[in-house]
């Protein structure tokens, strides 16, 4: 029986999972998700080749919750394709690590309490991350669990890049620019040397463009500045999030009678591409639409990407390369092309054919600034961290759970 690593990413209404063979470098066995946990739960699992190996749909109105979803996942594993594997550890994506957590950590009761204390910093994400950790602990109390933070990669940024121009006491209370998508940026940074050594050693802006979107300035693979800040709502407009906004707009809406729950709903779920287009939060749908509102939403997204690119290039003192990743960055050639064309002033010359092919290199041979597409793999990054921390803990049959 071989060891495996279970990787969990718990959202408000979903539970994404991956299982990796605990080899010298983790090898993907399968991935999938349980979605719409509280309304119309559905489960899908695929093997490394993309073939469906598990599927189930519950009656509408069924409420699973994270604990029941995790119980189902373990039970499905016992009777399914993972019957010959033993779970050695569980790695979790945790959105917020606050000031303290600059690296992944093995979770114990004290760590769990600290993660709960960070809920006010990420109220729409952290509670669900914590709920998944607790659910696994109830199912298998001795199973090692590792927390990997979306903020950790940015914690070594220059202090100026982390500061707000607020009274100093608020920074002392943890009101800082944390940044997010750190696991994605960490993975991309680890891949750059295999892609292009000058890019790995130089000044790079990575554009993680998806339903959640941000950009990050790297110098020799280290985070220098990023567009998200205290929360994942700042920076670029996203699928349903507004991105950067004048706080005066919020004062205005509150004076007009909008309360805090309505404001959160507006900024997180009703804005961004969805809000501007009034059609969809999905770039694929907007690209296929002939509506002027769809075009305007994409225009705004591209424009804001260009503005943030200029800002991050300034933070780096210049730019040597631009890297696209995330669902939009990896798959939406028209969006990549528009962002690259707008960056001609930086010295980027787009190879149109290479962009249509999906790269990996998108720029012309003589381009002073290179452009690339690099698929991200946050799950593998979590698996690597989990594997490394697991190696520090003596593995015994008492601290593992089996699918058999």
Secondary structure by P-SEA (a helix, b strand, c coil): cbbbbbbbbbccccccbbbbcccccbbbcccccccccccbbbbbbbcccccccbbbbccccccccaaaaaaaaaaaaaacccccccccbbbbbcccccccccccccccaaaaaaaaaacccccccaaaaaaaaaaaaaacccbbbbbbbcccccccccccccccccccccccccccccccaaaaaaaaaaacccccaaaaacbbbbbbcccccbbbbbccccccccccccccccccccccccccccaaaaaaaaaacccaaaaaaaacccccccccccccccaaaaaacccaaaaaaaaaaaaaaaaaaaaaaaaaccccbbbbbcccccccaaaaaaaaaaacccccccaaaaaaacccccccccccbbbbbbbbbaaaaaaaaaaaaaaacccccccccccc
